Amino acid sequence: MFTDKNLRLAEGLVSHSYIQQAHDASHQRAHLITCLLSSRRMPDVGWSDETIEHFLHELSSMDSNNYLENAGVGEREGRLANALVRRRHFGLAHGIGRSGDVSAIQPKAAGSSLIVKLTTALVTHAMKESGIHIPGITSLVVPMSTGMTLSLTLRALVSLQEAQDRSRESITVPLSSAPSVESPAISPPPPPASTTSTDSTTSTASTASTASSTAASSTAASSTAAS
């Protein structure tokens, strides 16, 4: 990596203007890495393949197995015997985590640990951008097989559905434990007015009137016969 001192020394071999152009291009790429490390969010504009490979090579050089003139002899040292495998994995040979904590920092692999932390931050940001808003949401990225990944994903969806169903359940109170409320006394409506006595009185009056008329007619007939 060209530092400012190296660039000044390079100007003794190549024209200053050309070195300055190369410095500006390198500074632009370094600015992308600075933004990623500071924001820990997915960039608004995706990186080119060359920038990604450059960043991975820089991270790989931070692992102890890629130090110059270094030969690790520890039991957890990363080693790559095949050059093809080394190129395919950018020289990254260390795993993630430590005993009992899969998210722990690897003391001998600063670059690999940085990749894990950045990946976790980017996945968390991607989940929030996709609409998954859960208070205190965290994520953990671990290498797993396809079957295990599908099983855990489906189980998480089932747990989420069960939680939503429980939140929608209504609270019921048994009738025996419900407080009794006395309703106000309501007097029955008064019975309808009886018309039987009126009808009987009318019928009696009509009979008496008929009898009087008959008696008057009979008296008139007797007076006529006597005359």
Secondary structure as GFF3:
##gff-version 3
##sequence-region A 1 227
A	DSSP	alpha_helix	4	10	.	.	.	ID=ss1
A	DSSP	alpha_helix	16	39	.	.	.	ID=ss2
A	DSSP	alpha_helix	49	60	.	.	.	ID=ss3
A	DSSP	three_ten_helix	64	66	.	.	.	ID=ss4
A	DSSP	alpha_helix	83	88	.	.	.	ID=ss5
A	DSSP	alpha_helix	110	129	.	.	.	ID=ss6
A	DSSP	alpha_helix	146	168	.	.	.	ID=ss7
A	DSSP	three_ten_helix	175	177	.	.	.	ID=ss8
A	DSSP	alpha_helix	196	226	.	.	.	ID=ss9
###
